[in-house]
Every structure is written in C-alpha cells, then in structure tokens.
C-alpha cells in the first residue's frame, strides 16, 4: 500500500495505491486504488487497457468524460462507472471539480458489470443521494489505510456496499406516467405470482387478466424487478422446494407436484440449474 498526498499546480489529491493479498485477488472483489482530488486547473486524463473498473463521484464543480466515443458532461452529484479496458478520458471544466474515486477488480466483476449494463446502467448517472457514495468511498479509504489484519475482507465489504448502491441508484426507469401505471399493475401481478406460482401460468393468461399487452408486460416487469416473469416463477418454485426438502419428509415426486414441477426430470433439472445440485443431493447435505 502506498498512501500519497500530492499538491501540484494542476491537482491537489490524496490517494492510496493498494496491493491486495493473493487471497483477495483470487477470491474477493479487491481494491486497486482509491482517493480524492480537487482540480486547480482544467486538465485532461486519458487511460485505456486497464484491468480495472472505475467509479467516481463529482462532489462539486463540473467536467467532461468520454467513453466508447460518447461524450458526457458531469456536474455535482453525477457518477461515472466504467470498465477501464475500454479507452476513456475525463477533464475538468473551468468550474473546477472535486472527485472521489475507486479502482477495483475481481473474478466476479465482469458478471456484475454485465448485470449493471443489462439493467440499463449507463456510464454516467445522477445520484440524489451523493452523500451515500461519498461516505462509502471515505470509509473505503480509511479501511485501506489501516493496519487491520482483516483489512481485505473489510475492503471487500465496502466495495460490495458500493456496488449495491450503484445498482440500486442507477436503474434507468420508464417515464413517470408509465411508471405509475405499471407499478399499480405490477403490484397486483407480483402478488398474483406469489400466490399462484405453482399453477400453470401463461403470458397470454396474465395479459388478459391484467389488461396489459404481454410484450409490454414482460418488458416493464423486467425493468422493475430485474428478471423475467418466467424466471421469477421458477425462482419461487425452487425456493418453496428447498423449504419442503429441508422441513418435511415428503417425497421428491410430491414436492415437485406441489411446487408446479410435476415431471421428476424437469424438477431435477430446474432445481440443479438454480442450486448447482439435485434435489436429493440438497436434502442429503442438510440431513446427511
């Protein structure tokens, strides 16, 4: 770990160049660098082909970032989250900005970032609660600069909090009128699926029941909950099956029928798809 305070003609910054343990690099989301800066003059920084993910917030001032050949203007409260393997640049305007940032990586980051993109995450989004991000990044800096013997685990915890907050704040919602309408319908739909997941459910039937075009219904459901209707139904069925496998002595066949997966082979295949093991193996792990 290298902690540096820098006062130059262009920026004033504090940063930590963090060296994670081999355990952290193999098993965790790990920190590479974190810090904050205040611009003293307009300037530009360019990077590419970095095995890293970058997140920063604009605490004051404004600037411009370029990513994937698109230019974005950032002001106070804006956030920037990217895969640094792709070229990017950022520059402060004359309204000099103050930033907090973190570079990080890990074996699961590609999947997490792809989920962010899938859920309509964009390189730049505005936060109405920038203090939340600021507090997490400040905590990350303090942990990284400590001598705590479980420092890598605490860094991982902070980075997980950061990613959770990024995903929760960055979703691009549908317009407000459609959002209000869809939420009313989706609340009823969600309750219906929770109560009827074990039954045969077709999109055409849901469309007729809730007076919504089935294509629009599937689109707004995924926008709101991040998964498809059919995936949600299967998720509910598997969750109920797990409960019955652990807390009842019912047979595999009767459990499959009860949760709406009556064909034994299909039940086993879907269960393994979610849990990585068969229903019988799952029961054995709990009862030996």
HELIX and SHEET records of a PDB file:
HELIX    1   1 UNK A   22  UNK A   27  1                                   6    
HELIX    2   2 UNK A  109  UNK A  118  1                                  10    
HELIX    3   3 UNK A  130  UNK A  144  1                                  15    
HELIX    4   4 UNK A  151  UNK A  170  1                                  20    
HELIX    5   5 UNK A  176  UNK A  196  1                                  21    
HELIX    6   6 UNK A  203  UNK A  210  1                                   8    
HELIX    7   7 UNK A  214  UNK A  225  1                                  12    
HELIX    8   8 UNK A  229  UNK A  247  1                                  19    
HELIX    9   9 UNK A  252  UNK A  258  1                                   7    
HELIX   10  10 UNK A  264  UNK A  275  1                                  12    
HELIX   11  11 UNK A  279  UNK A  287  1                                   9    
SHEET    1   A 7 UNK A   2  UNK A   7  0                                        
SHEET    2   A 7 UNK A  11  UNK A  17 -1                                        
SHEET    3   A 7 UNK A  30  UNK A  39 -1                                        
SHEET    4   A 7 UNK A  98  UNK A 105 -1                                        
SHEET    5   A 7 UNK A  53  UNK A  60 -1                                        
SHEET    6   A 7 UNK A  78  UNK A  83 -1                                        
SHEET    7   A 7 UNK A 124  UNK A 126 -1                                        
SHEET    1   B 4 UNK A  44  UNK A  47  0                                        
SHEET    2   B 4 UNK A  88  UNK A  92 -1                                        
SHEET    3   B 4 UNK A  62  UNK A  67 -1                                        
SHEET    4   B 4 UNK A  70  UNK A  75 -1                                        
END                                                                             
